[in-house]
Amino acid sequence: MSHSGARAARGFTLVEIAIVLVIIGLLLGGVLKGQSLIDNAKIKNVIQQSTSLQAAVNAYQDKFRALPGDDAQATAHVPGTSGNGNGDGQIAEYQLAPQHLALGGFITGSFNGSTDFMTSAQGGAVYIYNDVIAGRGGNGIRFDNLPDSFSEQLDSKLDDGKPDTGAVRATGPYTNNGTIVTRTAVFF
């Protein structure tokens, strides 16, 4: 048997295996950190969307003395809208709300007043709506189908971090195990 034949059958050394494992660990760490950065950006986007929509509702109310969607004179206030609300102070006309805001120049987008809806960075529907969630009712911004960690961070940054108290309410507990919270509302 020649010397080169014995050398060809040799396996990896412990040092080589350790180097490969370190590289794999660094790659996995980078991927996990990258996913964390993406999730944090989505959460910040949801929080910013909530804040912007509240500001838009307040600006609409200041200008027209009515709530978007509920505005009984919306066809006069924002020409091109598909309808008026009933003016009762409750935004049950949630499909009209984004259309009134967009046509009034308070938000961007095009909404037909019946089937279009806004979406969050997570992809779930977003409504400006009068609803009851976790024992609290009233007008607010509702985010549908957020991961519980997103709902918890939204609640922590805007309120008290508890799903059943304060201005931010959720339909389920915050477990941080990837559970989807069907409705999270920021009441105003």
N, C-alpha and C positions, 0 to 999 in steps of 0.2 A: 504494500500500500504506500502510495506516495504521500509526501508531506502536504501537497496542495489538496488532495482528496480529503484528508482529515480536517483540514481547515474549512472546506466548503460545507461540511455537515454540522459545523458549530452553530449554536442557537444565539439568541440575544443575551447580552449581559444584563445584570441587574441595573446597572447605570443606564443603559439604553432604555430599558423598560420604565425606569423611574422618570426619565426625561419625557418619554411619550405620555406617561400618565400626568405629568405636570402640564404638558401642552394641552391635553384633553381637558384637564381641570380648568385651565385658563380660558379655553374656548367656551366651555359650559358656563363658567362664571360670567363671561362677557355676554353670552346669549341671554342668560337670566337677568343680568343687569339691564340689558337692552330692552327686554320685555317690561321690566319695572319702569324704565324711563317712558316707554310708550303708554303704559297704564297711567302713570302720573300725568302725562300730557293730556290724556283723555279726561281724567278727573278734573284737571284745571280748566279744560274746555267746557265741561258740564257746569262747573261753578260759574265761569264767566258767562255762559249762556243764560243761566238763571239770573245773574245780576243784570245783564243787558236787557232781558225780557222784562224784569221788574221796572227798570228805568224807562223802557218803552211804554209800558202800561201807564206809569205815572205821568209821562210826558203827554200821552194821548188824553188822559183824564184832565190834566191841566189845560190843555188846548181846547178840548171839546166839552168838558164838564160831563163826561160819560165814560164808561168802561168799554174798551174794544170788545166787539162781539155783542155786548149788551146795548150798545148805542142805538136808541130809538130813532135817531136822525142821521144815521151813518151814510145813507145815500146822498144826503146833502153835504155832510162833512167830508166824506172821501168818495168823490164820484168814481163810478165804475164798480162799486161793491155790489155783490149779489143779493144783499138784503140788510135789513135793520134788525136790531135786537128788540127786546120788549121793554127795556129801560127799568127793570126791577132791581138793579144793583147786583144781580147774581149772573155770573158769566156761564149760563147754561148753553149759550150759543157758541160753544167752543170752536166750531168749524169756521165761524165768521171772524173770530178774534184775530188770527194771523193775517187774514185778508185785510181787515180794517187797519191793522198796524202797518202792513206793507204798503197799501195804497196811500196811507197818510205819511209815508216816508220815515216811519219810526224803526222799521226793520227792513232787511233786504229779503228778496225772495218773491215768488209769484204763487199765490194761493187762490183757488177757485171758490172758496167759501163753502164747499160741500165735502169733497173727498180728499183734498190735500191736507197734509199735516206736517209739522216740523219734526225733525229728528235730532237726537243727541249725538255726541261723539261716539257713543257706544252703539248707536244704531236704533235704539228704541224710540217710540213716538214721544213727542213733547206737546203738551196742551196747556193753554191758558184757560182755566176751567174752575167751576164751582163744584167742589167735591167734598166728600167726607172720608178721611183717612185716619186710622188709629184714634178715633174718638173726637177728632177736630174737623169742623166743617168750615167752608168759606171759599173765597176766591184765591187762586194760587196758580203756580206753575207746576205741572205734574209731569214727571219723568217716568216712563214705563220701561220695565224690564232692565233695570240696572243691576249689575253684580252687587251683592251686599256690601262689599268693601267700598265700592263707589258711593253707594247710599250713605254709608257710615261717614266717609270723608266729607261728603257734601254736608251732612248734618253737623259734623264736628267743626267745619270751617264757617258755616253760616248760623249755627245754633248751638245746642247743648250736647250733641252726640248721642242722644237717646231717641230710639225710633217712635216712642209713644208720648213724648212731651215736647213742648216748645212749638216754634213756627215751622220746623221741618219734621214731617211725619212719614213713616214708612209702613207698609202693610205686613212687614215681617221683621224678625229680629236681625241684628247684625252678627253673623256667625263667622265671617271671614273664611268661609270654606267654599266660596264660589257659588253659593246659592243666589238665585235671581230673585230680586225684590220686584214684585209685579207693579207696584205703584209707590213712588216717592214724591211727596208734594212739598213745595216751599210756599207756605201761605203768606199772603200780604194783606 
